[in-house]
């Protein structure tokens, strides 16, 4: 199984914001920390906003932050939302009739069980699990205290 770059970037953005602990971040800061394109992140952040994972603050000193606590963001839910197709092989698609052994093949069921087990494991973990301990991730991502006045809301810690 392979996750798309879109899902990878979605997870990275959410981890970055969770490590910030409610402090606003910009797409440019996230892109720089991970060494990835701002253009790619713009689409990811937009979709994460539409899905209710990220909120944006407009204007001077604006940025991004998590829209809900990291403990409430379940990884399996995120992966299901960001992966366009969890079809591991063509025969998962009921309209695909290209498989010569479809009627007698058990592989489809085994692969479906493997996919379900993968998602079940992700369902047992939240974003909060990924960012413990925060200090080590802050160091790796080269966080420095934000010079901007961060707008904090009560209860936004991981």
Secondary structure by P-SEA (a helix, b strand, c coil): ccccaaaaaaaaaaaaaaaaccccccaaaaaaaacccaaaaaaaaaaaaaaccbbbbbcccbbbccccccccccaaaaaaaacccccccccccccccccccccccaaaaaaaaaaaaaaaaaaaccccccccaaaaaaaaaccccccccccccccccc
